[in-house]
Amino acid sequence: MTAPIPHPPSAFPGPLGAGDLAAEISAQLGTRLGRVRLHGFHRPAPPPPTLVAVAHGSRDPRALPTVRALLDRVRALRPGLPVRLGHIELNRPLLADTLDELDGVAVLVPLLFGRGHHVTHDLPAALTAAPHLTGRVAAPLGPHTLLAEALHGRLLEAGFPERRCPRGAVVLAAAGSRAPRSAQDTERTARLLSARLGGTPVLPAYASALPSPATAPARDASRRPPEIAPTVPDAVAELTARGHDRIAVASCFTAPGRFATQCAAAAPQAASAPLGDHPALARLVLHRYDQALLARTGSGPESSKAATVAV
């Protein structure tokens, strides 16, 4: 009997939350479903659907090696699972080229952190343009307790105190999107990280100023300027005005790039590194893959073609 594959120890001791427990269960199920025994005979199972990790892409030369390191960790956690990489833009392989090389079933796992345009439109469109595949689009990586674990780990590496400091605060730096659900996802991730930090204030902010999705007026309503979602310098200024003088920036980015560099430069003190190959992020990638396979999205012929999993 093959021994179960060990998982990296959690950076946060204590009982598993519901999200963590679900991730652990799905990882164990994924390992065992590859072997089926009927009446004492070993019957090989069909190959599992390909996990296609979808990165945004960046001109930063550090980005591609960082994403590849994350996928190497995913492969180590789930040997035998075919894992491929595709980029939305700027890096090769492009997603369309990766999908052209596949057949059978694929699950697209976005290495993105909210339900923005790429997740809700570009990825389903990519599957539609690949009629030779049956596929699903998994949920983005955020929000989730495993994402909060990875953010927490990178903050500790950057020197942020593990114990709560009354004057400490964190800016959660994200790419940002005009999609209302993406902003909601970032805000929820900020709350999860705050809880992970024992109640330390965490303020979400973005790499560039965007009209706040929840409050921006319609195109023909120009009586007042739209409320602007805060940039990282805006968030730092707000926290400073509240009396916080130990402010760190938590980088909610998979890999180095223009936005990550810009946000880190605005940090008054410590700025965490992009999440990269953090063990919790690798576990989360597999959890989203398993969720997409287990989701029931209907019984019509199109239901298995492109299904985005919501959380």
Secondary structure, DSSP 4 states (H G I P E B T S, - for coil): -PPPPPPPPPSS-S---HHHHHHHHHHHHHHHTTEEEETTEEEEPPPPPEEEEEE---SSTTHHHHHHHHHHHHHHHSTT--EEEEESSSSSSBHHHHHHT--EEEEEEE--SS--HIIIIIHHHHHHT-TTEEEEEPPPS-S-HHHHHHHHHHHHHTT--SS--TTEEEEEEE---S-HHHHHHHHHHHHHHHHHTTS--EEEEESS-EE-TTTPPPTT--SSPPPEEPBHHHHHHHHHHTT--EEEEEE--SS--HHHHHHHHT-SS-BPPP-TT-HHHHHHHHHHHHHHHH----SSTTTTTS-BPP-
